Amino acid sequence: MTASTDRLPAGAAAGTARLPDFFVAGHAKCGTTAIYEMLVSHPQIWMPAVKEPRYFASDMRRRFTPPRSGPLPETMDDYLALFRDAPADAVVGEASPSYIASHSAPRLIARHAPRAKIVAIFREPASFLRSLHLQLVQSHVETVRDLRTALSLENERAHGRRIPRRSHRPQALQYSDHVRYTTQLRRYHEHFPREQVHVLIYDDLRADNDAVMRGILRFLEVDATIPLAASEANPSVLIRSQQLEQAMNAVSAGRGPLSGALRGPIKALVPRGARRAALRAAREHLVRGEPPAPDDALMRTLRRRYAEEVRSFGDYVGRDLISLWNYDRQ
């Protein structure tokens, strides 16, 4: 953890720096993108264009900035700059799904914004890990395309072995750590009163999006009657070839020898907008596809593995998650 994460810059204590009033803390692949987009559409709420600053997850920093990814705040000054344009009367927030699994985020958020409200969302563990794995493959954090194999590598990777060279967030490859739900929520309750932590279950969001969003708005103490822009959760996709996607990204960004060889003739013949549209279409048709059907045997194994965690977490939040997630039908 760096000193810049622990200490506000000069002037912040005097009230010249704006910190968020609320944090959407995660998990990923649980509708956090849809929640962010719907909250941004509310006229009384302001959130930065950088959807996932991840600043307070100091234990989960990127090893490097991957291609086609913008910079994230490295210092408190950088972080505060994200909120510089927030209207004085707005309720200000940010959404960083990595905060829920981070060991440092609850403590650091509480240190700098002790009155902040936390929104946390949880999903049935087996389906969550499957979607998370697909996302990590898509973002090149993971190179092992088979989930069963990726799970089997956790111990080696914990010791720094079998880490993909291009993986900018190797901590994310510890899949089991993502589903320690009770421990994750307790970390927030250690630093925030329970009334400042709003716990959501992904199934509720899928079943009645409007009701869940109205509940979030009431929790944030803004007008819950204002209509929100509809938004769908990011779908899971299959990356057929990471190498092909990297080559196409290089061409799109104008990098590499292939890009240099093609740039002149293509630029002379094809307008810029048409070039971009063609690359997008090629990426969708050649690189991405529908994810494979779940491995039923692996899903059953994972459900048995995490049954006790589901029972414990359900008891902790006062929900019968065993029945909701059909863990009583194994």
HUCORTA-V443161 format. One record per pair of residues at least 12 apart in sequence whose ideal C-beta (glycine too) atoms are under 8 Angstrom apart, sorted by the first residue. I is the first residue (numbers start at 1). J is the second residue. If there is no record, write none. Layout:
I,J / I,J
This chain:
1,58 / 1,59 / 1,104 / 1,108 / 2,58 / 4,74 / 4,75 / 4,76 / 4,77 / 5,55 / 5,56 / 5,58 / 5,76 / 5,104 / 5,108 / 6,108 / 6,111 / 7,76 / 8,76 / 8,112 / 9,76 / 9,77 / 9,80 / 12,76 / 12,80 / 17,80 / 18,80 / 18,83 / 18,84 / 18,86 / 18,92 / 19,80 / 19,83 / 19,92 / 19,112 / 19,113 / 19,116 / 20,83 / 20,92 / 20,93 / 20,94 / 20,113 / 20,116 / 21,91 / 21,92 / 21,93 / 21,113 / 21,115 / 21,116 / 21,117 / 21,220 / 22,91 / 22,92 / 22,93 / 22,116 / 22,117 / 22,118 / 22,119 / 22,220 / 23,93 / 23,94 / 23,95 / 23,96 / 23,99 / 23,109 / 23,113 / 23,116 / 23,117 / 23,118 / 23,119 / 24,36 / 24,39 / 24,93 / 24,94 / 24,95 / 24,96 / 24,97 / 24,119 / 24,121 / 25,96 / 25,97 / 25,99 / 25,100 / 25,105 / 25,118 / 25,119 / 25,120 / 25,188 / 26,96 / 26,97 / 26,98 / 26,99 / 26,100 / 26,101 / 26,120 / 26,121 / 27,97 / 27,100 / 27,101 / 27,120 / 27,121 / 27,122 / 27,123 / 27,128 / 27,178 / 28,97 / 28,98 / 28,132 / 28,135 / 29,123 / 29,128 / 29,131 / 29,132 / 29,135 / 29,233 / 29,234 / 29,236 / 30,97 / 30,121 / 30,122 / 30,123 / 30,128 / 30,202 / 30,205 / 31,121 / 31,202 / 31,205 / 31,206 / 31,233 / 32,95 / 32,97 / 32,121 / 33,51 / 33,95 / 33,231 / 33,233 / 33,234 / 34,205 / 34,209 / 34,231 / 34,232 / 34,233 / 34,234 / 35,95 / 35,119 / 35,121 / 35,205 / 35,213 / 35,216 / 36,51 / 36,95 / 37,229 / 37,231 / 38,213 / 38,228 / 38,229 / 38,230 / 38,231 / 39,93 / 39,95 / 39,216 / 39,228 / 41,228 / 41,229 / 42,217 / 42,222 / 42,223 / 42,226 / 42,228 / 43,226 / 44,89 / 44,90 / 44,91 / 44,222 / 44,223 / 44,226 / 45,90 / 45,91 / 45,92 / 45,93 / 45,220 / 45,222 / 46,83 / 46,86 / 46,87 / 46,90 / 46,91 / 46,92 / 46,93 / 47,92 / 47,93 / 47,94 / 47,95 / 48,82 / 48,83 / 48,94 / 50,70 / 50,72 / 50,73 / 50,82 / 50,94 / 51,95 / 52,72 / 52,95 / 52,96 / 52,97 / 52,98 / 53,72 / 53,73 / 53,79 / 53,82 / 53,94 / 53,96 / 54,72 / 54,96 / 54,98 / 54,99 / 55,72 / 55,73 / 55,76 / 55,78 / 55,79 / 55,96 / 56,96 / 56,99 / 56,102 / 56,104 / 56,105 / 56,108 / 56,109 / 56,112 / 57,96 / 57,98 / 57,99 / 57,102 / 57,104 / 57,105 / 58,102 / 58,104 / 58,105 / 58,108 / 59,102 / 59,103 / 59,104 / 59,171 / 60,98 / 60,101 / 60,102 / 60,169 / 60,171 / 60,172 / 62,168 / 62,169 / 63,167 / 63,168 / 63,169 / 63,170 / 64,168 / 65,168 / 66,139 / 66,140 / 66,166 / 66,168 / 67,246 / 67,249 / 67,250 / 67,253 / 67,255 / 68,249 / 68,253 / 82,94 / 91,220 / 91,221 / 91,222 / 93,220 / 98,172 / 100,120 / 100,184 / 101,177 / 101,178 / 101,180 / 101,184 / 103,187 / 106,187 / 106,188 / 106,190 / 106,191 / 106,192 / 107,187 / 107,191 / 109,191 / 110,191 / 110,192 / 114,192 / 115,196 / 116,192 / 116,196 / 117,196 / 117,197 / 117,198 / 117,219 / 117,220 / 118,188 / 118,192 / 118,196 / 118,197 / 118,198 / 119,198 / 119,200 / 119,216 / 119,219 / 120,184 / 120,185 / 120,188 / 120,197 / 120,198 / 120,199 / 120,200 / 121,199 / 121,200 / 121,201 / 121,202 / 121,205 / 122,181 / 122,199 / 122,200 / 122,201 / 122,202 / 122,313 / 123,201 / 123,202 / 123,203 / 124,202 / 124,203 / 124,310 / 124,321 / 124,325 / 125,179 / 125,181 / 125,302 / 125,303 / 125,306 / 125,309 / 125,310 / 126,299 / 126,302 / 126,303 / 126,306 / 127,294 / 127,299 / 128,178 / 128,179 / 128,202 / 129,147 / 129,151 / 129,175 / 129,178 / 129,179 / 129,302 / 130,147 / 130,236 / 130,294 / 130,299 / 131,236 / 132,172 / 132,175 / 132,178 / 133,147 / 133,150 / 133,175 / 134,236 / 134,237 / 134,238 / 134,291 / 135,236 / 136,172 / 136,173 / 137,238 / 137,239 / 137,242 / 138,237 / 138,239 / 140,164 / 140,166 / 140,167 / 140,168 / 140,242 / 140,246 / 141,164 / 141,167 / 141,168 / 141,169 / 141,170 / 141,172 / 141,173 / 142,164 / 142,167 / 142,172 / 142,173 / 143,164 / 143,166 / 143,167 / 143,242 / 144,164 / 147,295 / 147,298 / 148,295 / 148,298 / 150,173 / 150,175 / 151,175 / 151,176 / 153,173 / 154,173 / 154,174 / 154,175 / 154,176 / 157,170 / 157,173 / 157,174 / 158,174 / 179,306 / 179,309 / 180,309 / 181,309 / 181,313 / 182,309 / 182,312 / 182,313 / 182,316 / 185,197 / 185,199 / 185,313 / 185,316 / 185,317 / 186,316 / 198,215 / 198,216 / 198,219 / 199,317 / 200,212 / 200,216 / 201,319 / 201,321 / 201,324 / 203,324 / 203,325 / 209,230 / 213,228 / 236,291 / 237,288 / 237,289 / 237,290 / 237,291 / 238,288 / 238,289 / 238,290 / 238,291 / 238,292 / 239,287 / 239,288 / 240,286 / 240,287 / 240,288 / 240,289 / 241,287 / 244,286 / 244,287 / 245,283 / 245,287 / 248,279 / 248,282 / 248,283 / 248,286 / 248,287 / 251,279 / 252,276 / 252,279 / 300,330 / 303,327 / 303,330 / 304,330 / 307,322 / 307,327 / 307,330 / 310,322 / 310,325 / 310,327 / 311,327
